[in-house]
């Protein structure tokens, strides 16, 4: 299921809780004010990205952001995301 019909900003970062509990998905995607916990994240070659540094944030010190179409789907009891 695509979540957007035209390219929008997507921000993702590593979920450090995955280091404590490997059952926790390793990626966090923030999109349109919502948070999604993702097991696997694919970005198609035509999508560029930039970094977003947040040194004063208590949760993450940096993330990656890109603009594209976000698709989130379930496969084999895991959550996947694709940006095109």
C-alpha positions in Angstrom: 0.0 0.0 0.0 1.4 3.4 -1.0 1.0 6.0 1.7 1.4 9.0 -0.6 0.5 9.8 -4.2 3.2 12.4 -4.8 6.8 12.6 -3.4 7.0 13.8 0.2 9.8 14.0 2.8 10.6 10.8 4.6 12.9 10.6 7.6 14.4 7.4 9.0 17.0 6.4 11.5 18.3 3.3 13.3 16.3 2.1 16.2 19.0 1.6 19.0 16.5 -0.5 21.0 17.2 -3.2 18.5 20.6 -3.6 20.1 18.9 -4.6 23.3 16.0 -6.7 21.9 16.6 -8.1 18.4 12.8 -8.7 18.1 12.4 -4.9 17.8 12.5 -3.7 14.2 15.9 -2.0 13.5 14.5 1.0 11.6 12.2 3.9 12.5 10.5 5.8 9.6 8.8 9.1 10.3 6.3 10.2 7.7 3.4 12.8 7.8 3.6 13.0 11.6 3.4 9.2 12.1 6.1 6.7 13.2 6.5 3.3 11.7 8.8 0.5 12.9 10.4 -1.3 10.0 12.3 -4.5 9.6 13.7 -3.8 6.2 14.0 -0.6 4.3 14.7 -0.3 0.5 15.4 2.9 -1.4 15.3 2.7 -5.2 18.3 4.1 -7.1 16.6 7.2 -8.4 15.9 8.5 -4.9 18.6 10.7 -3.4 19.0 11.5 0.3 20.6 13.9 2.7 21.5 13.7 6.4 19.8 15.5 9.2 21.9 16.1 12.3 20.2 16.5 15.6 22.9 16.6 18.3 20.6 17.9 21.0 17.9 15.3 20.5 17.8 12.7 23.3 16.5 9.9 21.0 18.8 10.1 17.9 21.7 12.2 16.9 21.1 11.9 13.2 18.9 10.6 10.6 18.6 10.3 6.8 15.9 12.2 4.9 14.7 11.8 1.3 11.8 12.8 -0.8 9.8 10.1 -2.6 6.8 7.8 -2.6 6.7 5.6 0.5 5.2 2.1 0.5 4.9 0.1 3.7 3.8 -3.5 3.5 3.9 -6.8 5.4 5.8 -9.8 4.3 6.3 -13.0 6.2 5.2 -11.4 9.5 7.6 -8.5 9.1 7.1 -4.9 8.1 8.9 -3.6 5.0 9.3 -0.1 3.5 10.2 1.0 0.0 10.9 4.5 -1.3 10.7 5.2 -5.0 
